[in-house]
Amino acid sequence: MDVGLLYSGGTDSTLAALLLDSVADVTLLGCTFGVTDDYEHARGAADALGFPFRRVDLDVEVAREAVDRMDADGYPRPGIQRVHEHALERAARLDFEAVAGGTRRDDRVPTVDRSLARSIEDRHGVSHLAPLSGVGRGAIDALAATHLAVERGPSEDIETGDYEGELRALLARERGRERIREVFPEHIQSRVTGWHRGGDNRDGRADG
């Protein structure tokens, strides 16, 4: 099965790729609105891990709609959900048998509920896979520590290939930089840089 996986270069989407890799041919999809080149961080992680990578261009008008919603609400959740659903729709129109993402059990946003997954499958003739849907934060951290080299830090300092970086940039451009801190709560972000030294790579060989 050929799977296109929405990929940010963070631990969640990377572990989703590793779980699927044993049963499918996985291509990592770096989604971008063209606002920044943040998706290149995802490309770098994919190259370091040995996965094929493909850029997926998203509609910048969706990003503007999301930023308008965030600005009006004063928080990012509905806007990020809108963007994630748009990215899934774009991926589902590509030449894959299945689409997937790194959403996990405890995520509040983005999420893919049963009705959305079924809608994507029915309308596009693909399968929707959610390999981390039963996995919690503790297990994610433990698996990442064993297998992956990861940089962590405040979200303003750690750039990844997820939607947030481009939405932050667009919000700053259209509403001013001070609005970023008012809308986006500070949190710890992760970025995968390669295999953990001494861990196993995709071929099962010890790395380093």
Summary of the structure (lengths in Angstrom):
residues: 208
radius of gyration: 16.4
end to end distance: 30.8
largest distance: 50.4
contacts: 681
relative contact order: 0.20
helix: 45%
strand: 20%
